[in-house]
């Protein structure tokens, strides 16, 4: 059996800010940008990995959720405890410097973890946790 990750989903509350972060700061390519009823779904991914993408979607767009559930989701996003993704780079320090220069919110500077990885962490413009592991 051969299974791969094709899409992962992260909420975005400001499509232009999300696009600037993932495209301009992280260097991902835009693979799709679809609008519907005042909302946008933006698909981005690493240039050298055409089969793996992140869909930046409007939160709580599912018509099957209640207004209370929608409010809860938006509260969790605002706290930064709803979405997360772990990326990897062979130049962790360079990526860290680029993210700092962009004004991204630093959660953790590059750190050697006791479980065997060196990583750093940021919040994207929506508040999603973006952790970056160093490839070794």
N, C-alpha and C positions, 0 to 999 in steps of 0.2 A: 504494500500500500504506500502511495506517495501523496502526502498531504502537505500543503504549504499554507502560509498565511497570505491571503489575498487582499483583504480589506480589514482595517481596524477603524473604529469610529470614536471621534472625540467631539464633544460639543463646542460650539463657538457662539459667542454672544455679539460679536462684532466681526463680520466677515472680512472687512478691509484690514482690520488689525491682525486677524488670524492669517490672512494672505501675506501680509508684510512679514510676519514672524516666520512662517514656515517656508515661504518662497525666498524672501529677500535676506533674512538672517540665517536660516538653516540651509538654504540653497536647494530646497526641494523644487522639483518641477511641478507645474500645475497640469493635471491630467484631465480635469473636468471642472466646470464652474456652471452650475445649473441654478436658475432662479425659478421660484414658483410661489405665487400668492404672497409676495413681499419677503420671502425667505430665500437663503442661498445655501446650497450644498457644494463645497469645494473639495475636490479630490486632489491630493498632493502625494508626492513620493520621491524617494532618492533616485537621481538620474540613472545610476548604475543598477537599479533594482526595479525594472519595469513591471514586475509581477506583484510588488508589494506596495500598497497604498494606504493612506490615512484619509478618511472622509471626515471633513470638518462640517458638522451638521448643526442646524438650529436645534437648540435644546427643547425638549418637551413638545415637539411638533406632532407627536402621535395623537390622532384624534380620539384614541381609546382611553386616554388618561383623564382624570378628573382635574378640576381647577386646584384642589388641595394638593394633589400629586404634582402638578405643574409648579406650584409655589415651592414645594419641598425640593424639587429638582433644582430650581433656580437658586434657592438658599444654599444648597450643597455646593453648587458651582461657585457661588460668590465666596464661600469659605475655602474654596480650593480643595475640596475633598470628594469630588465627583469623578473626574476623569484623570487618567494617567497613561503615560507611554514611556517605555525605555528604549532609547536609541543607542547606537554604538559608533565610535570613531577611533581611528588610529592616531588622531591628533587631538586628544582631549583638552590639552592646555590651549591650543589654538581656537578650538570651538568655544571654550570657556571665555577667552578674551573677546571673541567676536560677539558673544551673547552679552557680556558685560558692556561692551561699547554700544550695543544696540539699546541699552536701557532695560533689558529683561530683568525681572525680579529674581535675584539669586536666593536659592533656598539652601544650597550647600556648595562650598568651594570644592575643587578637586581633592578627594580624600581617598586614602588607601583603606578599604573596608576590611574588617576582620574575617569576612567570608570570602576573601580572595579576589575582589575586583577593586579597581580604582575608578571612581565616578564623581560626577557633580550633579546638581539638580537646579532647575529653574521652574518658574511658572510662566506659562504662555499668557497672552493677553486676556484670555477668558478665566484663567486661574488653574488650568490643568497642570498637573505635575509632569514635567519633562525631565527624566533622569537620563544621563548620558554615561555609558560605560566606556572605558578605554579598551580597545582591542589590543590583545597582546599576542 
